[in-house]
Amino acid sequence: MKTLILSIFILGMTAMAQTNNLNTTALKDTLIPDTESPDMILLGYCTRQTFQDTSFSWWFNSVYDMYEIDSTTADSLRDKLSNVNITIVMGTWCSDSRREVPKLFKILDYLKFPEDKVSILTVGRDMKALGNETDSLKIEKVPTIIFYRGSSELGRIVESPEVSLEKDMLKILNG
C-alpha cells in the first residue's frame, strides 16, 4: 500500500512538472514517507543547509564533528580542485550516505571549496529522484560522488572510498 501511495505521489509530481513546464530542479527539498521505515526521506535537489533540519541534523552533524581530516592529503587537493564541480547523489535513508557525505563536506570546508560548485541530488531506494535527473548519471549505489571538470567526468566514488575520501579524491583529480 505504501508503495502504491508513493508511486501515485511521484507520478503526480512528475505530471505536474511536465504540465507546468517546470525545470525539475524547482522540485527540491521534497519529503516523502520511506517505504521501509517510519522515517521521512528527501527526494530531489537540495542544499547542504537542508541537513540542518532535525530530520537529518542528528546524523549529519555528529559524523561531521567526529571526522578527522587527513590534512596532509587534503592539502595536496587544494591546487587540483580548480574548475572542478562535484555532484553528490545520495539517499537520506542510506547508512553509507549518512557516513560519507558529512565527511566529504568537512573536507570541502577545510579546503574552502565553494558551495556553489557542489550539487546534491537525493534519491529514493529505487535510485530515482522526482524526475529523470538520475537517468544520465547511471546511479547504481549511493552515495555516488562525481567529479567533473567542465562537462567531462573525472571519476566517482561509489558507496564508500577504496582507501579514504581524501586519497580517493586525490587519485581521481590526478587522473
Sequence and secondary structure as in RCSB ss.txt:
>XXXX:A:sequence
MKTLILSIFILGMTAMAQTNNLNTTALKDTLIPDTESPDMILLGYCTRQTFQDTSFSWWFNSVYDMYEIDSTTAD
SLRDKLSNVNITIVMGTWCSDSRREVPKLFKILDYLKFPEDKVSILTVGRDMKALGNETDSLKIEKVPTIIFYRG
SSELGRIVESPEVSLEKDMLKILNG
>XXXX:A:secstr
 HHHHHHHHHHHHHHHHHHTT  GGGSBSEEEE SSSSSEEEEEEE GGGGGSHHHHHHHHHHHHH    HHHHH
HHGGG TTEEEEEEE TT HHHHHHHHHHHHHHHHTT  GGGEEEEE  TTS  SSSTTGGGT  SS EEEEEET
TEEEEEEESS SS HHHHHHHHHH 
